[in-house]
């Protein structure tokens, strides 16, 4: 066991106890504490009492994440961590093609070529959460957009439960603050044959403690901007995975029909007049809601009802 996992923030642990638990010498404990301090951990040491962890730096520590997931009975989510990647999405898709198992997650601190729908650039500097989950859900390929919905609901639930922040879902793939700025974007890609989904990769890009570049400030914000405090990204990440796991199991049992009510309650668009761009056409109308199949149901300006499964939505009023 590494010593970050042995140090406690609520009590002192003696050098001797840490050494015994970690299976290393006391001199090695001393060296490791020095190294952790250099990495930004604030650890106090008292001669007679030992060591106590005051704060950890804002770095993702895959071992700490694995420990928390395992305590929450979520050890089947396999975390593959890299400091920097082109895109977690690209890595996850390659590994899904080579047989990566259901619930394999690629997570990194920074992406150099993160992308959104239609390969739009996705800004992914340090301090955010950028990750992609390989899933093999055994659903029809046409149902894959539901995975976007499950992921956005998991984000909304986790942010509410941990930070008491209310956010909203903008169908089909955004999570927004209440003032309409984009906190998180979700992208689902898949490989399929007729009638059969081989795998889906759900990518989640969440602005947490990262800077928002000037050109995006009008439309995007971060959770730490919103709360005014540095966010514990590990807690947030593990919280999202826990919520995702429970919603995903419910989805596999009951289909989107079991989640539709909660999704609609979090939707920012119900009752609003919108323009939806899909397949080269623009449709205007009032949003009636999201139905049991995950379609956006629109009352068009001509008075008819139209259902759309994916598209870019602009809220008009
Ligand atoms: C999305 O696309 O919102 C899906 C984004 C998914 C990103 C994740 S990160 C982990 C995984 N690895 C990847 O490479 N991708 C996934 P879309 O709806 O197309 O939105 C893209 C638009 O959002 C861009 O054209 C910008 O206007 C804006 N944008 C770019 N970076 C942003 C950011 N960090 N926060 C908010 N908006 C951003």
Boltz pocket constraint, residues with backbone or C-beta under 6 A from the ligand:
constraints:
  - pocket:
      binder: B
      contacts: [[A, 86], [A, 87], [A, 88], [A, 89], [A, 90], [A, 111], [A, 113], [A, 114], [A, 115], [A, 116], [A, 117], [A, 118], [A, 120], [A, 121], [A, 122], [A, 123], [A, 124], [A, 129], [A, 130], [A, 131], [A, 132], [A, 173], [A, 174], [A, 182], [A, 183], [A, 184], [A, 185], [A, 186], [A, 187], [A, 203], [A, 204], [A, 205], [A, 206], [A, 207], [A, 216], [A, 219], [A, 220], [A, 221]]
      max_distance: 6.0
